[in-house]
Amino acid sequence: MAAMSSIYSTEVVRSFAIAKVFDQSPAAIINSVDFSDDGKFLITSSNDNHMNYYDVMQAKQLKTVPSNKYGCSLAQFTHSPDCVLHASTLVNDDVRYLSLHDDKYLQYFKGHTDRVTGINLSPIGDGFITTSQDLTMRIWDLRSRNCQGLLSTDHPAVACYDSTGLVFAVGVNKSLIKLYDSRKYEKGPFKTFTLEQSAKASSWSRIQCSPDSYNFALTTADGLSYIINAYSGAEQAALGSADLATPIDLATDFSPCGKYFATGGKDGVVEIWDVSSKTKEAHLPRHHDDITCIRFNPKYITMATASSALCLWLPSS
């Protein structure tokens, strides 16, 4: 498995092929996928209320963690490969902090009163932000159960940190992106972008910042992701296809170098785009089913896609 010292290129992304498939029950649709910071482990959550933990280097499943009482979605690692955050889907709308070492919860983060739609961890510390259908965005710290900050909106928000962790972006009211200094967010946004093309989407489902912090990708429920300049707010391109929209709109990700952007959707279609030229560089062999999640490994040239099965991809070149 090649490390990130190997450079992503058009030849590399075009040569991606499925190397390993982990099958689940056809009714158990995976709703989130995340790699650990070191790229050696992977976690998934599914709508059958289970999380699966994998060793990426050995390409094997380590264990299944049930969450039958509270449900699970949006599972993602903290900066430790032994701990994850996940949203509850049953009983309440808490965010839960789980140790994979002994499968015990370390903390519950209470405050949201409707389904949590996003969890994003700061790349430089213990802070994280959450968004919810309750029309709030909340700021948290892993070391405290208490909410550190709250932003109310007229529509469900989307939010993410940039790659430095010094700025977070909040997409609000389906028309604005507001940038905040994470060290003094209580002073309000230091910059606001008013969007036109992406404001026409039926809803916004996710915002991501590229690893080089040059661009945001604003994913919509219409199967398109808008690439937005992080400095000027200019809407540069709409990547993807409205024909490939799926009920779970998380099937997008930047490559670790920030040069490429992957989209996935109906019929198992995986496409990889050059962010700079806005051209489609790869149309990859079919995944098993409609793709619900797609992630690049942050340290190794590996990609994961998910539906009712988890697939690990490796380049042949």
C-alpha positions as CSV (number, residue, x, y, z in Angstrom):
1,M,0.0,0.0,0.0
2,A,1.6,3.2,-1.2
3,A,2.2,6.0,1.3
4,M,1.4,9.7,0.7
5,S,5.0,10.3,-0.3
6,S,3.7,8.9,-3.6
7,I,2.0,11.7,-5.5
8,Y,-1.6,11.6,-6.7
9,S,-1.8,12.0,-10.5
10,T,-4.3,11.5,-13.3
11,E,-2.7,8.1,-14.0
12,V,-3.0,7.0,-10.4
13,V,-6.7,8.0,-10.0
14,R,-7.6,6.4,-13.3
15,S,-6.1,3.1,-12.2
16,F,-8.1,2.8,-8.9
17,A,-9.8,-0.6,-8.7
18,I,-11.6,-2.5,-5.9
19,A,-9.1,-4.5,-3.9
20,K,-11.3,-5.8,-1.1
21,V,-15.0,-6.0,-0.4
22,F,-16.6,-6.4,3.1
23,D,-20.2,-7.5,2.6
24,Q,-22.9,-6.7,5.1
25,S,-26.6,-7.6,5.1
26,P,-28.2,-6.0,2.0
27,A,-30.6,-4.2,4.4
28,A,-27.8,-2.7,6.4
29,I,-26.9,0.5,4.5
30,I,-23.7,2.2,5.6
31,N,-24.3,5.8,6.4
32,S,-20.7,7.0,7.3
33,V,-17.1,6.0,6.7
34,D,-14.0,7.5,8.2
35,F,-10.3,6.8,8.3
36,S,-8.1,7.4,11.4
37,D,-5.6,10.2,11.3
38,D,-2.8,7.7,10.7
39,G,-4.7,6.0,7.9
40,K,-4.4,2.6,9.4
41,F,-7.9,2.1,10.7
42,L,-11.4,2.7,9.4
43,I,-14.8,3.0,11.0
44,T,-18.3,2.7,9.5
45,S,-21.8,3.2,10.9
46,S,-24.9,1.6,9.4
47,N,-28.6,2.0,9.7
48,D,-28.9,-1.4,11.4
49,N,-27.5,0.3,14.5
50,H,-24.0,-1.2,14.3
51,M,-20.5,0.2,13.8
52,N,-17.7,-1.8,12.2
53,Y,-14.0,-1.3,12.9
54,Y,-11.4,-2.3,10.4
55,D,-7.6,-2.7,10.1
56,V,-6.8,-1.0,6.8
57,M,-3.2,-2.3,6.6
58,Q,-4.3,-5.9,7.0
59,A,-7.6,-5.4,5.1
60,K,-9.6,-7.1,7.8
61,Q,-12.5,-6.4,10.1
62,L,-11.5,-6.2,13.8
63,K,-14.9,-6.1,15.4
64,T,-18.5,-4.9,15.3
65,V,-19.8,-2.5,17.9
66,P,-23.6,-2.6,18.4
67,S,-25.6,0.6,19.3
68,N,-29.0,-0.9,19.3
69,K,-30.4,1.4,22.0
70,Y,-29.3,4.7,20.6
71,G,-28.6,4.0,16.9
72,C,-25.6,5.5,15.1
73,S,-24.6,7.7,12.2
74,L,-21.8,10.1,11.3
75,A,-19.2,8.0,13.0
76,Q,-15.7,9.5,12.9
77,F,-12.4,9.2,14.6
78,T,-11.1,11.7,17.1
79,H,-7.3,12.2,16.9
80,S,-6.9,8.8,18.5
81,P,-7.5,5.6,16.4
82,D,-9.1,4.1,19.5
83,C,-11.9,6.7,20.0
84,V,-14.8,7.8,17.8
85,L,-17.7,10.3,17.9
86,H,-21.1,9.3,16.5
87,A,-24.6,10.8,16.4
88,S,-27.6,9.1,17.9
89,T,-30.5,8.2,15.7
90,L,-32.8,6.6,18.4
91,V,-34.2,7.8,21.8
92,N,-32.4,11.2,21.6
93,D,-30.1,13.4,19.5
94,D,-27.0,13.3,21.7
95,V,-23.5,13.0,20.2
96,R,-21.6,10.1,21.8
97,Y,-17.9,9.7,22.5
98,L,-16.9,6.0,22.3
99,S,-13.7,4.2,23.3
100,L,-13.1,1.3,20.9
101,H,-10.6,-0.2,23.3
102,D,-13.3,-1.4,25.7
103,D,-16.5,-0.3,23.8
104,K,-17.5,2.1,26.6
105,Y,-18.8,5.6,26.3
106,L,-16.5,8.4,27.6
107,Q,-18.9,11.3,27.2
108,Y,-22.3,12.3,26.0
109,F,-22.8,15.7,24.4
110,K,-26.4,16.8,25.0
111,G,-28.1,19.8,23.5
112,H,-29.5,19.1,20.0
113,T,-33.2,18.5,19.9
114,D,-33.5,17.0,16.4
115,R,-31.4,14.8,14.1
116,V,-27.7,15.7,14.0
117,T,-26.6,16.2,10.4
118,G,-22.9,16.8,10.7
119,I,-19.9,16.3,13.0
120,N,-16.6,17.9,12.2
121,L,-13.5,17.7,14.3
122,S,-10.8,20.4,14.5
123,P,-7.6,19.2,12.8
124,I,-5.5,20.7,15.5
125,G,-7.2,20.0,18.8
126,D,-10.1,18.6,20.8
127,G,-12.8,21.0,19.5
128,F,-15.6,19.9,17.2
129,I,-18.7,21.4,15.6
130,T,-22.1,19.8,15.0
131,T,-25.1,20.8,12.9
132,S,-28.7,19.6,13.3
133,Q,-32.2,19.7,11.9
134,D,-33.0,21.7,15.1
135,L,-31.6,24.8,13.2
136,T,-28.6,25.2,15.4
137,M,-24.8,24.7,15.0
138,R,-23.0,23.9,18.3
139,I,-19.4,24.1,19.3
140,W,-17.9,21.5,21.6
141,D,-14.7,20.3,23.3
142,L,-14.0,16.6,23.9
143,R,-12.9,17.5,27.4
144,S,-16.2,18.9,28.5
145,R,-19.8,17.8,28.2
146,N,-20.9,21.4,28.0
147,C,-21.7,23.2,24.8
148,Q,-19.1,25.9,24.2
149,G,-21.0,27.9,21.6
150,L,-24.2,28.0,19.6
151,L,-25.4,29.6,16.4
152,S,-29.1,29.6,15.4
153,T,-30.2,29.7,11.7
154,D,-33.3,29.8,9.7
155,H,-32.5,26.6,7.7
156,P,-30.4,23.6,8.7
157,A,-26.7,24.6,8.5
158,V,-23.6,22.9,7.3
159,A,-20.2,23.5,8.8
160,C,-16.6,22.5,8.7
161,Y,-13.1,23.5,9.9
162,D,-10.4,24.5,7.4
163,S,-7.2,22.5,7.3
164,T,-5.5,24.8,9.8
165,G,-8.2,24.5,12.4
166,L,-8.0,28.3,12.8
167,V,-11.1,29.0,10.7
168,F,-14.5,27.3,10.5
169,A,-17.1,27.9,7.8
170,V,-20.8,27.7,8.3
171,G,-23.3,27.5,5.4
172,V,-26.5,29.1,6.5
173,N,-30.0,29.9,5.2
174,K,-29.1,28.1,1.9
175,S,-27.5,31.2,0.5
176,L,-24.5,32.3,2.7
177,I,-21.1,30.9,3.8
178,K,-19.8,32.7,7.0
179,L,-16.2,32.3,8.1
180,Y,-15.3,32.5,11.8
181,D,-12.0,32.7,13.6
182,S,-12.2,29.5,15.8
183,R,-10.3,31.3,18.6
184,K,-12.8,34.2,18.8
185,Y,-16.0,32.9,17.1
186,E,-18.1,34.8,19.6
187,K,-17.2,38.1,17.8
188,G,-19.1,36.9,14.7
189,P,-18.0,36.1,11.2
190,F,-15.0,37.9,9.8
191,K,-16.1,37.3,6.2
192,T,-19.5,36.3,4.5
193,F,-20.0,35.0,1.0
194,T,-23.3,35.4,-0.7
195,L,-23.9,32.5,-3.2
196,E,-26.1,32.4,-6.2
197,Q,-25.8,29.2,-8.1
198,S,-25.7,26.8,-5.1
199,A,-28.5,28.8,-3.5
200,K,-30.8,27.3,-6.2
201,A,-30.3,23.8,-4.8
202,S,-33.2,22.2,-3.0
203,S,-30.9,21.8,0.1
204,W,-27.3,21.8,1.2
205,S,-26.1,18.5,2.8
206,R,-22.4,19.1,3.5
207,I,-19.5,21.5,3.3
208,Q,-15.9,20.4,3.1
209,C,-12.6,22.3,3.0
210,S,-9.9,21.1,0.7
211,P,-6.7,20.0,2.5
212,D,-4.8,23.0,1.1
213,S,-7.6,25.3,2.3
214,Y,-8.0,26.9,-1.1
215,N,-11.5,25.6,-1.8
216,F,-14.8,24.6,-0.2
217,A,-17.0,21.9,-1.7
218,L,-20.6,22.5,-1.0
219,T,-22.6,19.3,-1.6
220,T,-26.3,19.5,-2.3
221,A,-29.2,17.1,-2.2
222,D,-29.4,17.5,-6.0
223,G,-26.3,15.4,-6.7
224,L,-24.0,18.4,-7.3
225,S,-21.0,19.7,-5.4
226,Y,-20.1,23.3,-5.9
227,I,-16.4,24.2,-5.7
228,I,-16.1,27.6,-4.1
229,N,-12.9,29.7,-3.7
230,A,-12.2,29.9,0.0
231,Y,-10.8,33.4,-0.3
232,S,-13.1,35.2,-2.7
233,G,-16.3,33.1,-2.4
234,A,-16.4,32.7,-6.2
235,E,-18.5,29.7,-7.3
236,Q,-16.1,28.0,-9.7
237,A,-17.8,24.8,-10.9
238,A,-20.5,22.3,-10.2
239,L,-19.1,18.7,-10.1
240,G,-21.2,15.6,-10.2
241,S,-24.6,14.9,-11.8
242,A,-28.2,15.5,-10.8
243,D,-28.8,12.0,-12.3
244,L,-26.6,10.4,-9.6
245,A,-28.2,11.9,-6.5
246,T,-28.8,9.4,-3.7
247,P,-30.9,9.7,-0.5
248,I,-27.7,10.0,1.6
249,D,-25.7,12.9,0.2
250,L,-22.2,12.2,1.7
251,A,-20.6,10.6,-1.3
252,T,-17.9,13.2,-2.0
253,D,-14.4,13.8,-0.8
254,F,-11.2,15.7,-1.6
255,S,-8.0,13.7,-2.2
256,P,-5.4,14.4,0.6
257,C,-3.4,16.6,-1.8
258,G,-6.5,18.7,-2.6
259,K,-6.0,18.3,-6.3
260,Y,-8.8,15.8,-6.9
261,F,-12.4,15.5,-5.9
262,A,-14.4,12.2,-5.9
263,T,-18.1,11.9,-6.3
264,G,-20.3,8.8,-6.0
265,G,-24.0,8.1,-6.6
266,K,-26.6,5.9,-8.2
267,D,-25.6,2.6,-9.9
268,G,-22.3,2.6,-8.1
269,V,-20.8,5.3,-10.3
270,V,-17.5,6.8,-9.0
271,E,-16.1,9.8,-10.7
272,I,-12.9,11.7,-9.9
273,W,-12.4,15.3,-11.0
274,D,-9.5,17.6,-11.3
275,V,-10.3,20.5,-9.0
276,S,-8.2,23.1,-10.9
277,S,-9.3,22.3,-14.4
278,K,-12.8,21.1,-13.3
279,T,-12.5,18.2,-15.7
280,K,-13.5,14.6,-15.1
281,E,-10.4,12.5,-15.0
282,A,-11.7,9.1,-14.0
283,H,-14.9,7.1,-14.4
284,L,-14.2,4.1,-12.3
285,P,-15.6,0.5,-12.5
286,R,-19.0,0.0,-10.8
287,H,-19.3,-0.3,-7.1
288,H,-21.9,-2.9,-5.8
289,D,-24.9,-0.6,-5.3
290,D,-25.8,3.1,-5.0
291,I,-22.8,4.8,-3.2
292,T,-23.7,6.4,0.1
293,C,-20.2,7.4,1.2
294,I,-16.8,7.9,-0.3
295,R,-13.5,8.7,1.5
296,F,-9.8,9.0,0.6
297,N,-7.3,7.7,3.1
298,P,-5.4,10.7,4.6
299,K,-2.0,8.9,4.6
300,Y,-2.0,6.1,2.0
301,I,-3.2,6.0,-1.6
302,T,-6.4,4.2,-0.8
303,M,-10.0,5.0,-1.2
304,A,-13.1,3.6,0.5
305,T,-16.7,3.5,-0.9
306,A,-19.8,2.2,0.8
307,S,-23.3,1.1,0.3
308,S,-24.6,-2.1,1.8
309,A,-20.9,-3.2,1.4
310,L,-17.6,-1.5,2.1
311,C,-15.1,-1.5,-0.7
312,L,-11.4,-0.6,-0.4
313,W,-9.8,0.7,-3.6
314,L,-6.1,0.7,-4.6
315,P,-4.3,2.0,-7.7
316,S,-2.7,-0.4,-10.1
317,S,-0.2,2.1,-11.4
